[in-house]
Amino acid sequence: MRHETPPPTLRSRNLAVAFATDDNNFNLIRLVAALSVIYGHSYAVTGEAGQDIVLRNVGYRFIGGIAVDIFFIISGFLITASMQRRASIPEFVASRVLRIYPALIVCVGLSAFVLGPIVTTAEQYWTSKTFSYFWHNSTMTQILLYLPGVFENHPQKGAVNGPLWSILMELRLYTVTALLFLLGILRRPVLFNGLFLFLITLYFLNPQLGMPWVLPWDSPWHRSLVLLYFTGTFYYLNADKIPLNPFILLALLFFAASLHGGPEPQYVIGYNLLLPYLVMMAAFAPGLLWFNRVGDYSYGAYLYGWPVAQTVYWVNPKLTALESAAWSIAITLLLAITSWHLIEKRALGLKEPFGLFYRACSDWVRHRLSGAGRI
């Protein structure tokens, strides 16, 4: 009689098994994070005194900041997985370009060429500054925040789409990931682990150390995002050694809570240990996999959240922060759904044809070179 091996339970499986055999909740987590950014920024956008519920009750970081931390943890994990799976720099670059740029170009274009002319108070809107905004932000060569006369009387002083800085930072980290692959470090976890330990040590010995090669702006939080991204990389490369166990999560929660309120280096350690593990536990929690049939609306929500919130304030500056957040989230979701189905999903559909074309070209070149060698 045949006995089938029962599937691993939540307490017995490790991260590698979960990632290889299960669907995951990364799409849902990222969407919640993107919408949390809108809510977290609502007080700043409306100028209302007060704090979001997390900052009010936990007191370490506002919910929008935690959401961005989550984005970078997930990116480090999934981008490393993509690089390892493709094992090809051209295919990796193409997949990243197709994921980032089509929706970005449309969003920036709508901001500069549709929204801007409607809400501007400037007599001369169509200046070099307008086209420079579109060019630099859509290519991610530089982050420009302002358009002529747009939102300039708002509490945020005209910032059209503040969160774009994190996309530039992620693109730079993708480049570092590709470089680590080329150097063979991603294929040797021991080498990466040593480099990661060195980076952690360097950060805590000198948290003011600048990283101009990665960061569009230099601040302690931005530097910590680099660590969180590479924590995601660490989780992927060591996935077979990382158990998914609720008791470990509970222990990390108590550890972080015990350090909370103490000197900054201590509670930063607790937070940086807890959050990545919490994200991975949530990513493979059962019962939420249905959401993956809907679509990945997180990127569109992140792109449109800030300009929508600024527009909502422009329409009705008397709204409270929570009212503004509610309207902004509803409108942003509609735009995100549209962006996914009309732009992002179609762009991602080009990844496989590009991969087939690139591999065919590579095979042809190798064949020609081998034939020349025989001659």
Buried (B, 14 or more C-beta within 10 A) or exposed (E): EEEEEEEBEBEEBBBBBBBEEBBBBBBBBBBBBBBBBBBBBBBBBBEBEEBBEBBEEBEBBBBBBBBBBBBBBBBBBBBBBBBBEBEBEBBBBBBBBBBBBBBBBBBBBBBBEEBBBEBBEBEEBEEEBBEBBBBBBBEBEEBBBBBBBBBBEBBBEBBBBBBBBBBBBBBBBBBBBBEBBEEEBBBEBEBBBEBBEEBBEEBEEEEEEEBEEBBBEEEEEBBBBBBBBBBBBBBBBBBEEBBBBEEBBEBBBEBBEEBBEEEEEBBBBBBBBBBBBBBBBBBBBEEBBEBBEEBBBBBBBBBBBBBBBBBBBBEEEEBEBBBBBBBBBEBBBEBBBBBBEBBBEEBBEBBEEBBEEBEEEEEEEEEEEEEEEEE
